Amino acid sequence: MSDYRRWFVPGGTYFLTLVTYQRQPILTTDEGRDLLRESILDVWRPHRFKLVAAVLLPDHFHLMMSLPTGDFRYSMRIQRIKSGFTRRWLEAGYSEVEVTEAERKKNQHGIWQPRFWEHTVQDEDDLHRCADYIHWNPRKHELVKRVVDYPWSSFHRFVREGHYELHWGGECPESLKSTKPSWGEP
């Protein structure tokens, strides 16, 4: 059995990736976006966090989440977001991918991969690399020719706040070229 170790830093910022089961492209559908938004808000209301950056792709979701001082429960938030989405998805009558017998015995559904990927943001430079990675991701996956053309990304907020120029991302960002990140696609 795998030994998963997570780093829990109270008040930390975390780069997280959630992937759909068998990479089914459901997240950028109208229904997928609406249900994910509702699920995030249902978790955010009682368990506040700051959504620093995010991008929603058809089969995965990257986000950077900052937690309140003293709080390290990002894992609980992610699990509740995933379970809320799954419940809503199935209640709405949408289909799921067939799971294995072992997964079925664990009461798992064919909506999300069972786990998620996490990276604890180390410092300001790491935060910028993570944000660049998130915002570059639609270009990396060849979903758009220009980062600005991708609608489901916090890139647009980052431009409004002055963190990026409107035409940022014409080429792979230097922060992602110089070193291969130890985080990214699961």
N, C-alpha and C positions, 0 to 999 in steps of 0.2 A: 504494500500500500504506500502511496506517495506521502511524503512528509512535507506539508505546506507550512511555511513560516511567514508570518506577516509582521510588519513592524508597526506598532501602535504608538503614535506620538500624540499626546493630548494637545489639542489645538492645532494639529498639523494640517498640512495641505497634501492631498493625495491625487495622483493621476490614476484613473481607473478605466478599465475597458470591459464592457459587457458584450458578449457575442451571442447571436441567436443560434439555436440548435440547428446543426448541419448548415449553418450560414444561410438560412432562409431569408430572403430579402423583404422583410415585412415592416421594418422600422420607419421607412420614409413614405409609406403609404399614408393617405389621409387618416385612416383608422389607427395605424400604428403610432403616428405622431400624437394624435389626440389622446390615446390611451396612455402613452408614456408620459405625456405632460400631466395628466390627471394623477398618475401613480407617483410622480416626483412630488407634486404639490401635496398629496396625502401624507407623504413622509416628511416633507419640509415643514409643514404646519406644526406638528408636535416636536420635531427633532431638527431644529434650524441648522442650516449650513449655508455657506456662500458657494454658488456655482461660479467658479472663477472663469472657466472656459469649457466649451463643449462643442462637439460636432456629432451629428446624427447621420450615419451612413446606412445604406439599405440593410446590412446584416450585422452591424456593430455600432456601438455607442462609446465614444471617448469623452471623458469629462475630468475636470479638475475640481475638487471639492475641498473647501477650507472649513474646518470645524471650529466651534466655539472653544474658548480657553477651557482646558481641563477635560474636554470631550475627545475620545479617540474612537468612537463607535461608527466608523465609516462602513464596516462590514454589515452591521445591522441595517443601516440605511439602504445599502445596495440590495441586500436580500429582500427587504420590504418593497423596494421599487420593483424588483423582478417579480416577486410574488403578486403584487398588486396588478402589474401589467398582465401577468398570466391569467389571473382570475377574471379581469375585465375582458381580455381577449376571448377566453373560452365562453364567458357569459354572453358575449355579443354573437356567439355562434361561429366564430372564425376557426379555421382548422389548425391542427398541430401536426408536427411530424411524428411518426410512430417511434416510440422509444424502445430500448431493449427491455428484455424481461427483468433484468436486474434493476434498471431505472424505474420500471413500473412498480416493482416491489417497494422501492423507496418513495413511491408516490410522486415521482418526477414527471413533468410534462415535456412534450417536444416543442417548447417555445424558446427557452434559453439554454445555453450550455450550463452545466451544473455549477461551475465556479466562475470567478471573474479574475481579472488580472489587476494587480495593484503595484504602484511605485510611490514611495514616500518622497515628496519633493524636499530636496536637501538644502537649497539656498536660492537666492534670487536668480542666479544664472540658470540653475536647473528649472526654475519656474518658467523662465523665458523659453528655454529649449522645449519644455512640455507644451507651452502655449503654441509655439511655432509648429511642433509636430501635429497638434490637434488641428490647427488651421490649414496646414499644408495637406492633410490627409485626403481630402477630396481630389486634389491634383495628383497625389501619389497613386490613387486608385483609378485615375483617368476618368473621373466622373464629370470634370469640367476642364476647360483649358485655362481658366483664370480663377483664382481663389475667390475673388469678389463675386463670381457668378453662382457660387454654391449657396443656396438659401438657408440650409439648416445648420448654421454655424455661428458661434459667438464672434467670429471674425468681424462682422458688421458692427457690433458693439465696440470691439477693440478699435476699429477705425474711428467711430464717433468719439471715443475717449482719447484719441490721439496716440495710441500705442502702435498703430500701423498706418502707413500711407494706403490710400485706396487701392493702388495697384501692386501692393506687396504680394510676393509669392509668384512673380513671373518666372522665377527659377527656384530650384530647391534652396531654402534658406541656408546661409553659411553655418548657422548653429547646428544644422543637421548633417552638413557635409563633413565637417572637421573630425568628428568622432561618431562612430556608430553608437547610437543610444543603447543603454543596457535595458531599455524599456521600449514598448511599442506594440506591434502586432503580436497577439498571443499565438 
